[in-house]
Amino acid sequence: MVKYSYIELGMLFGMFIGSGIGVTAFVSTNNALFFTVPGFGVIFGLGVGAMLDKQHKKRSKI
């Protein structure tokens, strides 16, 4: 079984949430600029995942 890191999971969930928000905003405003929102979700998920990975590695060393 493959164990995924928090960075991978954070990027995936950030993309899902960002895509949902971006598509919903595009449909309601018809502004194509909202297709950039998933990118911000990926960046946010990457940051949160990296922070969680760092904390997990600190705990496993103790």
N, C-alpha and C positions, 0 to 999 in steps of 0.2 A: 504494500500500500504506500502511495506517495504522500509525504507530509509536506504541505505547502507552507511557505513562510508568510508572516504577517504582511510583508511588503506585497507579495503577489495577491493575497486576498484583499488587501486595502485598495490596490489598483483596480481589481475586478469590481468590488462593490462601489467604488467611486465612479467607475465608468457606467455601471447600471443606474445609479442614482442620478448622475449628471445627464445621461441620455434621456431618462424619463423627464427630467426637468426641462432639458433643451427642446425635446420634441413637443412637449406640452406648451411651452412658451412660443415655439414657432407656429404651432397650429392656431394659437389664440391671437398672435400679432402679425403673422406672415412676414417676419423679419428673419432673414437667413443668418444674421449675426448670432442667433441663439444656438447654432450648430457648433459653436466653440465651447459651449458650457461643458460637454463631456470631458474636454481637455482639462478644465479646472477641477473636475471631479477626480480625474486620474492623479493630478498633482497633489490634491488634498489627501487622497487615499495613500499615495506614496509616502507622504510625510508622516501620516498617522501610523502606517505600517512599519516604517523605519523606526519610529519611536518605540512601538511595541516590541519589535525585534530586539532593540537595544536593551530594553528593560528585561526581556525574557533571558537574554544572554547573561545579564548581570546576576539574575536570580539563580541561574543554573550553575554558576561558578561558586556560589556560596555553599 
